[in-house]
Amino acid sequence: MTGDTGWASFAGRVATDAVECIDVLAEPERLATGTWFVVADFEAAAGTPPGARPAGQARAWRFATVHDAGAPPATTWTGPPADAWTSSMDQAGYEAAVRRVREHVREGDVYQANICRVLSAPLAIGQAGDEPDARALAARLAAGNPAPHAAAVHVPAATGLDPVWVVSASPELYLSVRDGPGTGTVVESGPIKGTARTPDGLTEKDRAENVMITDLVRNDLQTVCRPGTVAVTSLLEVEEHPGLVHLVSRVRGTLSDDVVRSGELWRRLLAGTFPPGSVSGAPKSSALRIIRELEPVPRGPYCGAVGWVADGEASLAVGIRTFWWADGGTGGVLRFGTGAGITWGSDPTAEWHETELKAERLVALASEPR
């Protein structure tokens, strides 16, 4: 088990001994020094209308001990029964939401909106009060569904800090920040749009969807980068992942000097780019309004961001293919989100099946056999 000290891993870094938690939007300057693991809820986006639903959080935990990844833990994951999962939207409800997005596209409100549903299953704390072991689930996902931006952050309530429990097998880069050789501070994003079982299953709709979102990400980065430095460095690359393929593009720019020196780098970055375009839509403001209209439950860390910030550098994943757990006082619940980008060319039943494809392998790994 994680014990009472907290545990996190991302991109080859493993941390233990959580010592403090901050609100990233309230104290962004704190991320300039030390090693922090960040979890930002999708609803942490600025401009969420008051009363629409509880505002999300963007939090970071500083850990005292950081080292390279070691051997996986010798613990066993015990998940919920495979038949215990329920969905925030059934197939009929999801297909109705897809048709409503198509109406918004026809009316000129939006070009694309990402519509998601949340799966949930009961998963209580142990008899000794132990929370589920995030390390054990992370190890199971690493073995059965390795992902380039896999992450886990677990700070138990017993630490006295704000608790968090997130395990992700994300394939998608939200933001990386690093010093470029003689060029300043470079920021990069890798939006994913387009999913199929095999490359032959990718369609013109997938390609058009990816181009739309890549352009949105390019525009987002231009709000924080030096003029003329933002460029699409790759477009519509096919990436293979366990059980499916994605279309991936890359966008890169050099942060403007005033952003880097502002002391509010992360407030500026999040204000300009969050939530990630690939999981919201275009135009982003219209897509977020439609998402609030159609999705019945908050996404939380799903479709938000998870990763690390350390001494001026950072790597944050889009929080997709992500499990999160919380003890709501009436018994713990494990959740997992899945969704699809909806355009005028979307077929409601096909989009439902895409959400199933994205969920089936990971939910099976997290579940006990029937």
Salt bridges, closest charged atoms under 4 A:
GLU20 OE2 - ARG30 NH2 2.63
GLU20 OE2 - ARG62 NE 2.64
GLU27 OE2 - ARG30 NH1 3.95
GLU43 OE2 - ARG53 NH1 3.96
GLU103 OE1 - ARG100 NH1 2.68
GLU107 OE2 - ARG100 NH1 3.80
ASP109 OD2 - HIS104 ND1 2.88
GLU131 OE1 - HIS154 NE2 2.69
ASP133 OD1 - ARG135 NE 3.73
ASP162 OD2 - ARG59 NH1 3.84
GLU188 OE1 - ARG178 NH1 3.62
GLU188 OE2 - ARG252 NH2 3.42
GLU204 OE2 - ARG207 NH1 3.29
GLU209 OE2 - LYS193 NZ 3.70
GLU209 OE1 - LYS205 NZ 2.97
ASP215 OD1 - ARG218 NH2 2.29
ASP220 OD2 - LYS284 NZ 2.81
GLU239 OE1 - HIS241 NE2 3.12
ASP257 OD1 - ARG226 NH2 3.09
ASP258 OD2 - ARG268 NH2 3.00
GLU264 OE1 - ARG267 NE 3.34
GLU293 OE2 - ARG100 NE 3.39
GLU293 OE1 - HIS104 NE2 3.33
GLU295 OE2 - ARG299 NH2 2.56
GLU351 OE2 - LYS205 NZ 2.80
GLU354 OE2 - LYS358 NZ 2.84
GLU356 OE1 - HIS353 ND1 3.14
GLU360 OE2 - ARG197 NH2 3.09
